[in-house]
Amino acid sequence: MNFRSFEEFWPFYVMQHSNPSTRRWHFTGIIASIAALLCSALISRWFLALVPLFGYGFAWYSHFFVEGNVPASFGHPVWSFLCDLKMFRLMLTGNMEREMKRLGKRPLLQPS
């Protein structure tokens, strides 16, 4: 798919993350990446190797085994990374569900 702008890509990205568990896995990956980055600054540069492993590992797991789709980062790595950060910020502030509703995306219900 061809996108001309970040604003055009964002709704596609949100659609690819409709399952709340997928978003939680992404959030966890970003937190783990931040922790690894901090450890690399405070303890050893060796932890730098964990930053992309955690960030992409958790996210890709969620796409293949939870959401059942191909990660958007395969085709659009820069925009996907920027969207990851935007989604993280929205989740951190409790506004992601509102953003999904604004875009007309209905989150999938989690089984009880």
C-alpha positions as CSV (number, residue, x, y, z in Angstrom):
1,M,0.0,0.0,0.0
2,N,1.2,3.5,-0.8
3,F,0.7,6.3,1.7
4,R,1.6,9.9,0.9
5,S,1.7,11.2,4.5
6,F,1.9,10.2,8.1
7,E,-1.7,11.4,8.5
8,E,-2.8,9.0,5.8
9,F,-0.8,6.1,7.3
10,W,-2.0,6.6,10.9
11,P,-5.6,5.2,10.4
12,F,-4.1,2.1,8.6
13,Y,-1.7,1.6,11.5
14,V,-4.6,1.9,14.0
15,M,-6.6,-0.7,12.1
16,Q,-3.6,-3.1,12.2
17,H,-3.7,-2.7,16.0
18,S,-7.4,-3.3,16.6
19,N,-6.9,-6.0,19.3
20,P,-6.2,-4.5,22.7
21,S,-3.7,-7.3,23.4
22,T,-1.6,-6.2,20.4
23,R,-1.4,-2.7,21.7
24,R,-0.4,-4.0,25.2
25,W,2.4,-6.1,23.7
26,H,3.6,-3.0,21.8
27,F,3.5,-1.0,25.0
28,T,5.4,-3.6,26.9
29,G,8.0,-3.7,24.1
30,I,8.6,0.0,24.2
31,I,8.9,0.0,28.0
32,A,11.4,-2.9,27.8
33,S,13.3,-1.0,25.1
34,I,13.5,2.1,27.3
35,A,14.7,0.0,30.2
36,A,17.4,-1.6,28.0
37,L,18.4,1.8,26.8
38,L,18.8,3.1,30.3
39,C,20.7,0.0,31.3
40,S,23.1,0.6,28.4
41,A,23.8,4.1,29.7
42,L,24.1,3.1,33.3
43,I,25.5,-0.4,33.3
44,S,26.9,-1.6,30.0
45,R,26.6,-0.9,26.3
46,W,25.8,-4.5,25.8
47,F,22.2,-3.7,26.7
48,L,21.9,-1.7,23.4
49,A,21.5,-5.0,21.6
50,L,18.3,-5.6,23.5
51,V,16.6,-2.3,22.5
52,P,15.5,-3.4,19.0
53,L,15.1,-7.0,20.1
54,F,12.6,-6.0,22.8
55,G,10.9,-3.3,20.7
56,Y,10.4,-5.4,17.6
57,G,10.2,-8.8,19.3
58,F,7.2,-8.0,21.4
59,A,5.5,-6.1,18.6
60,W,6.1,-8.8,15.9
61,Y,4.9,-11.5,18.3
62,S,1.7,-9.6,18.8
63,H,1.1,-9.3,15.0
64,F,1.8,-12.9,14.2
65,F,0.2,-14.6,17.1
66,V,-2.4,-12.2,18.5
67,E,-3.6,-9.9,15.7
68,G,-2.9,-12.3,12.9
69,N,-1.5,-9.8,10.4
70,V,1.9,-8.7,9.1
71,P,3.7,-5.9,10.9
72,A,3.3,-2.6,9.2
73,S,7.0,-2.1,9.9
74,F,7.9,-4.6,7.1
75,G,6.6,-2.1,4.5
76,H,6.8,1.2,6.2
77,P,9.5,1.1,8.9
78,V,9.9,4.8,9.6
79,W,6.2,5.6,9.7
80,S,5.5,2.5,11.8
81,F,8.1,3.5,14.3
82,L,6.6,7.0,14.6
83,C,3.1,5.5,15.0
84,D,4.5,3.2,17.7
85,L,5.6,6.3,19.6
86,K,2.3,8.0,19.0
87,M,0.3,5.0,20.1
88,F,2.6,4.6,23.2
89,R,1.9,8.3,24.1
90,L,-1.8,7.9,23.6
91,M,-1.9,4.7,25.7
92,L,0.2,6.3,28.4
93,T,-2.3,9.2,28.6
94,G,-5.3,6.9,28.4
95,N,-6.4,8.4,25.0
96,M,-5.9,5.4,22.7
97,E,-9.4,4.1,22.9
98,R,-10.8,7.6,22.2
99,E,-8.5,7.8,19.2
100,M,-9.8,4.5,17.9
101,K,-13.3,5.7,18.2
102,R,-12.4,9.0,16.5
103,L,-11.1,7.0,13.5
104,G,-14.1,4.7,13.5
105,K,-12.2,1.6,14.6
106,R,-14.0,-0.6,17.0
107,P,-11.7,-2.5,19.3
108,L,-12.1,-6.2,19.4
109,L,-13.7,-7.6,22.6
110,Q,-11.5,-9.8,24.7
111,P,-12.9,-13.2,25.7
112,S,-13.7,-13.6,29.3
